[in-house]
Amino acid sequence: MTVETTSTYAGPYTTDGAAVAFPFGFKALSLGEVRVEIGGQVVDPSLYGVTLAAQGGAVTFYAPPPAGRTLYVVSDPTFKQGIAFSNQSAFLPNSHNEANDRGAIRDQVLAEGLGRAIQLPLGESAPVLPPAAERAGGNKIIAPDPLTGAITVLDGSAFKGNPGGNTMAIGLFAIAATLLIPLGTDLVQTSGYSKNGVGKARYVADPTVTTNTRSTFVSANGRGFRLGEVAVDVTMLGALGDNVQDDRPPIQAAIDFKELQGGGEVWFPDGTFKVSLTNRPDMFQLFALTQPGGISLVGQGRTRSIIRLQDDDPIAGAGAAIRIIATPPGNHNGLGCYTLGVDGNLPNQPKLANSPGNGGNIVYGLFEGIPNNVVIDNCASYNAYGQGIQVAGYADYDAINGAYPNVAVNVRITNNDVYRCSFIGIQVAHFKSLHVVLNKVALTGDNAIDLYGFNNNFAAPGITSGRGTIMLNQVDRAGGAGVFPETVSDLDVSYNQLEGCINGVQANCIAGTMQGVKVSNNTATNCQNGFAHTGAHTTRWVGNKARGFTYGGFVLGTVSGEASYASYDGFEFKPSSHLIPLVVVPDGVIGANFNDPGICHFIVQADTANPTPRVLWFFSTTATLFGTRKPIFGSGTEDTPNARLRNAVVDGRFEYSNPLLVFADNASAVAALGPGREYKRDPDGPKYETF
């Protein structure tokens, strides 16, 4: 015997009041394994007979069924196993065939039933229902989440209002207050906020609601309802994302609603959400939105969900400091911004023209609030008036405990695109524990990535900013430095790609000195200066590459700064021209301990289009070398009055043991090296001395 068909039912047949026979093609193994349904109801088997063939059969009614009904003949196999074999009994093919056929028929019936069941896609799982005792009374709701679509079990015990679980569809939220909602209806569903399909949400009865807001309403017969969604979408509070309506009020209402719930995520669907600027007495700057601690703003993608400042905002006066997203006063723990675009729209703010700006697009802390546990990930920030992203703690010093208690702690800025900012791309000030990783920053008016602190007490714990990683970022065309660590401690600046900047990486001090900063394996391409050390102590420079620089490969010292207690190892230089100096001391002071720990290893790459670089060092008329020992470039153990560059390698095979030093004039050379030297004139300009 075989099962030659996969059908599990015959029909639908439409009864005509005369026909009594209805054939079927599926295989049945007994008369009792066939059933008939009319209008969705199982027919009593005593009203018809069944005849079976090898494959299929027929059902014959003893009297014609009523006309105009839908009839199905359905396979209904038994799920009992009645075949038993004993040891050493005869092999009976009919018994084995019947067992196999019955298994195939049952599989077909099960598969057909599952095919009509509601199923979740692969990779998704259904929620586990609570016990029946907990489901009793209608205190659980099973429904798709309005944002994610996932099947969710909602806790109805939190809903206030009359029990009963009745639900009413009321159309738009905008007309909810004009409707009569009967007693016993404790859940209403809107079709949108002010536009059908945009901002659909559920509202639960709450007798404490007495006013109409963006998240509550009072019906025409006096019943109060409040927004009952766990996942809050800004369109539920009235945002449209059409770049026409001012969405600032509804977005702020969504943030405030989640804050009252204890925090969580505020979602942005696809769209461009136009916002306006506002102010309030307790905040220093103009702003569009305030984001308190515990709130995360989440979009659908950095190019899909965009907050955009409106064109020519009327209160964005010349010189005004503005922020698109800002923290209000207070301590803020747990701030997040994910997969969201923020457009400061600076080109369309004529009253802000010709000013570098302050504030910026995403600003946590600074003038108001102390931010901790901050994550800004996979966002885009552009056209900012000021900074693209800024996180700043306070630098108020606790003299009793010897610490800065209000710095920003645990800040992570990762995978963001930041570009076209009037001032700085990413700035973090007064911090402990920082990760700025895998960001792309371009076209900034000043530094691309700026790490700021100060150390008036020189030694820890006096430094306000420390313990951070600045790694694997890409910078393109910064108006200042690509990465600018300033008066910070214990910072690792590594593996960044920097192009078209004034300085690729510039280590600097503004108030006090730095400690424990490592700058390694960065590549600066087509910058004015590859790297600059303009006033910073205890800094290690290892394995950095400068290519195509137009002024100097490495600049040491400024008028107000010095480079001391530092080491320089494994640099690679490839200037834009053989006349460009590799190392420049423009105006500043090279300290007495310049060579401690005393490693200076520079590699010079030859340019195939130019001769071998000739100018290795250039000292300006105001450069000063002081102390008992002159700067030594080599092992750090030599004691010689000569500034010497050791291990300078061209193409990895030629060592400069007597490099060329270039001075602006004889006086500066004598001041640097002492009298009694022979100075020769360089036909291309400055004088030089060779050893």
N, C-alpha and C positions, 0 to 999 in steps of 0.2 A: 504494500500500500504506500501511496505517496500523498503529499499535500501539494496540489498543482496550482493553487491560487493564493494570493495574499489578501484578498478581500475578506472583510469580517462582517459585512452587512450587505443587504440588498435594498434598494430604494434610493430616493423616496418614491413611493407610489402614491398617487392621488385616487382615493376611492371614488367610485361612481354610483354606488348603491346597487350594482348588479354583479360585478365581478367578485368571485370568491377565491380564486387561485392566484397565488403570488409566488413566483419561482425565486430561488436564490442560488448563487454559484459557489459559496464557500463550503468547505467540507465540514460535516458534523458526524460524530461517531455514535451518537444515540439520539433518539427522538427528543429527549428532555434537554438536549443541549442547543436548542433553537428557541428563541423567544420573539414575540411580536410586540411592537410599540406603535400606538396610534396617538398622534397629538402629544408625544412625549410621555405617555402613560403606558405601562406594561399591561398587555391584554391577558385576560384569564385564559390559561391553556385549554380549558374545557370548551372554549368557543371555536376551536379549530383543530385540525389534524395535521400531522407532518409526515411526509414521505421522503425517504433518503435515497440518493443514487451514490455511485462511487465518488463522484465529485459534485456536490450540490444537492438540490432537491426542491421541494415545493411545500408551501403552506396553503391548506384549503379550509376556508371557513364553512361552517355548517349553515350559516345564513350570511348574506352580504353585509359587510360593514356599512355604516351610514356614509352617505355621499359627502364629498368635499373635505375629507380628512386626509392627513399625511401619514402614510404607513411605512414602517421599516421592518424588515426581517433581519434579526441580529444573531450572530454567533454567540453562544453563551456556554462555553465549555465548563465542565466541572474542574475544580482545583484539587479534588481528592485523587489519591494514588491507590488504585485497586488491584494492580497486577503484582503478584508475588511469585518468585522463583525459589525452588528448593535445590539443595545440593544434589548433583548427579541426575537431575531431571532432564527430560528431553529438551532439545533446542527447538522452540516453537516460533517460527518466523512471524506468525500472525500476532502473537502476544508482543513480541519486540516491536513490530511495525506499529501496532496500536499505541504502545507507550511513546514511541518517537513521534507519531502523528499528533498525539494529544499534546505533547510538549510544544511542537511547532504551532499548533492552533492556539494554545494559551499565549505563546509569545506574540503572535499576531494580534490577538485581542488586547493584550497589555500595551503593545506598541501603538495601536490605534487610539487607545484611551489616553495615553501620554501625549500623543500628537495633538489632542484637543485641549490639553491642560495649559494653564498659564505657566510659562517657564521664564526664568531669568537667564540672561546671556551667560556664556562661559566666562568664568572669572568673577562672577558676582554670586553672593550667597544670600539666602532668604533670612530674615530675622527669626530668632527663636521666640515663640509666643510664650507669654507668661501662663501660669497654671489657670485652669478654668475658674477657680475661686477668685483669682485676682481679675479675671476678665469680666466677671459678673458685675452688673450695674453700669456697664458702658464706660468704665474708667480707662480703657485702652483704645487707641485708634491706630489702625493699620492703614497706611497711605503712602503714596510716593512722595519723597522729599521734593518740594517745589523747585529746588535749584539743581540738586544732583540727580534726581530721578530714582534714587535708591529707595527700595521698600523699607519703611521705617515704622517702628512701633512707638507711638507717642504716649507719654504718661498723662492721661486725662485727669489724674487726681489733682494736678496743679491748676486745672481749669476751675474758675469760679462761675457760679450761676446756677440755674435750676437744673437738677439732674434729669436725665432722660436720653441724652445723646442725640437729640434731633438736630439735623443740619439743614440750613436754608441757604440757597443761592440767591444773592441779592444784587447782582450786577456790579456796577462801579462803586468803589469806596466813596467817591465824591458825592454820591446821592444817598449814602447809607443813613445819614441823620434824618432824611425825609421819609423813611420807611417805617411801617408798623411791623414790629417783629414780635410774634406771639410768645407768651409764656410757654416754657418747655423747650424752646429753641435755644440751645446754649452754645451753638457753633454755627457761624455763618461763613460762607465762601464768596469772595469777590471775584469778578472777572477781570479786575485791574484796578489801578488807583484812579486815574483820570482818563485812561485810554484802554480800551479792551485789549487784553492779552499782555499788558505791560504792568507788572506789579501785582499779579494775582496773589492773594493771601487769605489766610484763615484768621478769624477773630473769635474770641471766646467771651462768653458772658461774664461780666464782672460788675457787681452792684456798687463797687467803690468808684467806678468811673462816672464823673458828673460833667465833664467838659469834652468838647470836640478838639482833638489835636491831630497831628499826622499819624498817630498810632492808636488813637481811641476815637470812639464816637458814641453819642447818645441817640437812640432811635426816637422816632416821633412819638412813641408811646412811653418814653422815659427809661428804656432799658439800656444799660451801659455795656460796651464791648471794648476789648483791647486786643491788639495784635497778638496772636498766639503762636507765631512761627518761632522755631528755634534757630534756623538758619535765616538770617536777615539779609535781604537784597535791597539795595538803595532804591530800587524802583517801587518797592512796597510802601515807601514813605513819600512817593511822588516824583522821584527823579525820572527823566525821560532818556537822557543820553543822546539827544538829537542835535547837540551843539547849537540849539536855539533857546530853549528855556534856561533860565538861571537855576541850576541844580544845587547851588550851595545850601539853601534851606533844607531840602529833603535829605541831602547827604549828611548834614550836621544832625538832623533829627534821627537818622539811622544810627549814627555814632553814639548819640546821647541815649537812645533806646537800649543799645547793647551795653552801655556803661551801667544803666540802671539794672540790667539783668545780671550784672557781675562780671561783664567783659566777654570777649569772644571775637569772632570774625564778622566783619562787615563786607559783604560781597558786592562786586560791581560786575554786571553783565557786559556784553559787548556794547560799545558806544563811546561817544565823546561827550563828557559831562562838563558843560560850561559852568564856571563858577565866577562869582564876583568877590571883591574885597570888602572887608568890614573892619570894625575895630571895637574895642571895649576898654573900659577904664583901667582894668588890672593888667593889661598887656601893652608892651612897649611899642610893638610894631603893628602895621596893618597885616591882616591875614585873611585867608579864605576859609580854612577849616581848622578846628582844634581837635587833636587826637590825644586822649589821655592814656595813661598806662592801662595795660590789660586789653587793649584794642588792637586788632590787626586788620589792615585794609587789604583786601584780596581781589585782584582782577582776574580776567580770563586769559590775559597775556599782555605783555608790555606794549604791543601795537594794537591790541583789541579793546582794552578798557583804558580810557585816557581821561584824566582830569585836566581841564584846560582853562586858563584864565581868559576871561572875555576880552574882546578887543577894546582898546582905549578905555580901561576901567576909570570911571570918573574920579575916584579918590586916590588914584595912584599918581600923586603929584611929584614933581621933579625933586629928586633927592630923597624921596620917601623910601624907607626900608620895608620890604614886603616879604611875606611868606605865603606859599600856597597851602602847605600842611605844616602846622605848628603845634607844639605842646603848650597847654595852658600852665599857669603857675602850679607848683606842687612837685612832689616826688612821683616819678612815673616808672613803674616796674613792668616790663613786658610790653614793648612797642614793636609792631611788625608792619612791614609794607612788602607785599609780594605780588609779582606778575602784574604790575600796574604801571601805566605811563602817566607822567606828570609834565605838562607843557606850560612853562611860564609865559609863553606867547610874547616874549620881549620885543620882537620886530614890530608888533602891532600895539605898542604902548608908547606913543609919541611923547608923553610927558616924562618918560624915564630915559630919554635919549641922552647920550654923551655922559653917562655916569656909570662907574663900575658896579654900583649897587651893593646892598647888604642883604642879609637874610637869604632867601633862596626858595627852591621848590619844596624840598623835604628837609625840614629843620626841626630836630629834636633837641630841646634844651636851649642853649644860648642865653637869651634874656629871661626866659621863663621856664621853670621846670628843671628837674634833674633826671636825666634818662638813664635807666639801667636795663640790662638784658634786652638789647636792641637787635633786631634782624631786619635788614633791607636787602632783599634778594630778588633777582630776576626782574628788576624794574628798569624803566627808561626815564631819565630826567633830562630835559633839554629846554633851550630858550629861557634859561633862568636869569632873573635879575639878582645877581649875587652868586650864591653857591648852588650847584646842582643837588648835592646831598651834604648836610652838615649835622654833626652830632657833637654837642659840647656840654661838658660838665662845668662845675664851678671850681675856682681856684682859691677858695677861702681856706686859710691854713689854721689848723687846730694846734696851737702851740703847746697845750697841755699834753696831748697824746702824740704830738710830733707827726701829724699826718694831714692829708687833704681828704676830709670825709665825704665830700660831695662831688667827686669826679664821676664821670660816666663809666660804669663797670660792665664788662662783657658786651662788647659791640661787634657785630658781624655785618660787614657790607660786602656782598658777594654777587658776582654774575650780573652786574648792572651795566647798562649803557648810559653814559653821561656825556653830553656834548652841547656845544654852543652856549656856554655859561659866561656871563659878563665878568665874573670874577674867578672863583676857584671851582674846580669840578667836584672833588670830594674833600671835605675838611673834617677832621676829628680833633677836638681840643680837650685837654685835661681828662685823661682816660686811664683806665687800668684794664688790661686784657682786650686786645683789639685784633681783628682779622679783616684786612682789606685785600681780597683775593679775587682774581679772574674778572676784574672789571675792565671795561673799555671806556676810555676818557679821551675826548677830542675837542679841539677848538675852544679852549678856555682862555679868558682874558689874562689870567695869572697862572698860578700853579695848578697842575692837574690833580695831584693828590698831595694834600697838605696835612702834616701831623704836627700839632702845636702843643707846647707846654712851656713852663718856665721853672727855674730852680734858683731862687734867690738865696737859698741856704747852701748851695754848691753840692752838698752830699745828701744821699737818700736819708730820710724819706722826704727831702725837700722838693724832689722833682714831681711835678703835677701829672706827668704823662709817662706811661711806661708799660712794658710787656705787650708787644704787638708783632704781627706778621704782615708785611706788605709784599705780596708775592703774586707772580704770574699775571700782572696787570698789563694792559696795552695802552699806551698813550700816543696820541697823534696831534702834533701842533699845539703845544701849550705855550701861552704867552709868558710863562715863567718856567719853573722847574717841572720836569715830569713827575718826580717824587721829591718832596721837600720836608724832611724831618727836621724839626726846629725845637731845640731844648727838650729832648725826650730821652728816655732811658730804656735799655733792654729791648731794642727794636731790631728786627731782622728784615732788611730790604733786599729781596733776592728775586732773580729770574724775571725781572720786569723788562718789557720791550718798549723803548722810548724813542720817538722819532719827531724831528722838527721842533724841538723845545729850545728855550734859551740855555738851560742846563739839564742834562739827562736826570741825574740825581744830584741834589745839592744839600749837604749837611750844614746846618747853621745853628747859631745860638742867638737868642734875643734877650733873655734875662737869665743869667747864670750860664751853666755849661751842661753839655750832654754827658751821658755815661752809657757804656756798653752797647753801642750801636754798631751793627755789622751790615755792610753794604757789599753784596757779593753776586757775581754772575749776572749782572744786568748788562744790557746792550743798548747803547745810545747811538742812534743813527741820524746823521744830517742835523745835528744840534749845533748851536753856536759854540757851546762848550760841552764836551762829553760828560764830565763830572766836575763838581766843585765842592771844596771843603773850606767853607768860609767862616770858620769860627766854631769849632766843636772839638771837645776833648774825647779821649778814649774811644776812638772810632776805628774800626777795622775795615779796610777796603780790600776785597779779595776777588780776583778773576773777572773784573769788569772789562767790557769792550767798548771802545769809542771809535766810531767810523764816520768819516765824512764831515768832521767838525771844521768850523770855519775860523775860530779864534784860538782855542786851546783844547787839548785833549783832557787836561786836568788842571784846574785852577785852585791855588792854595792861598787862603788868607784874603781879608778885605781890610778896609780902613779901621773898622771897629772890632774885627775878630782875629782869632789866631787858630792855628792848627797844631795842637800839641798832644802828646801821649797817643799818637796815632800810628798805624802801620798800613803799608800799601804793598800789596803783593799780587803779582800775576796780571797786571793790566795789559791789554792789547790795544794798540793805537793804529789807526789808518786815517791820516788827515786828508782833507779835501785837496791840499796842495803841499808840495815839499817845503814851501816857505812857512807853513803854519807851525808854530811851536807846539811841542807835545805837552810840556808842563809849564804853566804860567804862574808867576807870583806877582800879581798886579800892584797891590798897594799895602797889603796887610803885614802882619807880624808872624814870622815862623818861630815858634817858641823854643825855649832852651831845651825842652825834652821832646823835640819834634821826632827824633828817631826812636824813642822808646815805644814799643819793644823793638823798633829799628829795622823792620823789614821793608824794603822798597824794591820791587821786582816789576819792571815795565817791559812789555813786549811791543815792538814796533813792527807793524805789517807794512811791507812795501806796496806802493801803488804802482801797478804796471804802466799807468799812463804818465807817471812822474818819476824823477830821480829819487834815490834813497833820501829819506828825510834828513835834513842837515841841522835844523834848529831844534834842539832838544829842550833847552831851558831859556826862559826870558824873565829878567827881573826889571821892574820899572824903577824909576828914580826914587820912589818912596818906599820900596820894599826894604824890610829890615830883617837882618839875621842877628840874633843876640844870644847871650849865654856863654858858658864856658866851652861849649862844643858846637861846631857848625853842623848843619844837617848832613847826615851821612846816608848814602844810598847804597846799600849792600847788606852785609850780615848784621849790621848794627853794633858790632864789637870793635870796629876800627875807631881810632881817635885821630882825626885829621882835620885841619882847618878848611879843607876843600869840599865844596859841594860836589858829590860824585854820584853819577847814575850808573848803577851796576845792573848787569843782566838785561840790558836793553837789546832785544833780539829782533832781527829783520828776517822774516820768513822762517823763523825757528832755527837759524843756522849761523848767524853772525853776531858776536857780542861786541858791544861798544864798551871798551875798557877806558877810553879817554874821550868822553863825549864833549860836545860843543855847548858852551854856555854863552848866552847872549844878554848884554846889558844895554840899558838905554844910553848910557854914557860912561866915561871913565870914572866919574865921581861915584856913581852907584856901584860900579864894580869894585873900586877900592874899599867902599864902605862894607861891601859884602865879603870880600876875600882878603883885604889888607893890602898894604903897599908892596912894591917890588915886583909886580907882575908885568908881563909884556902884553899890551893890548893891541890888537890888530883891527883894522877897520873892515867891516863886512861891506863889500861893494853894493849890496842890496839895501843897506841902511844902518842898523845899530852895530856897535862895536862888540867884539867877542874876545874870549880868551880860550885857548886850548891848553890842556895839561900834557 
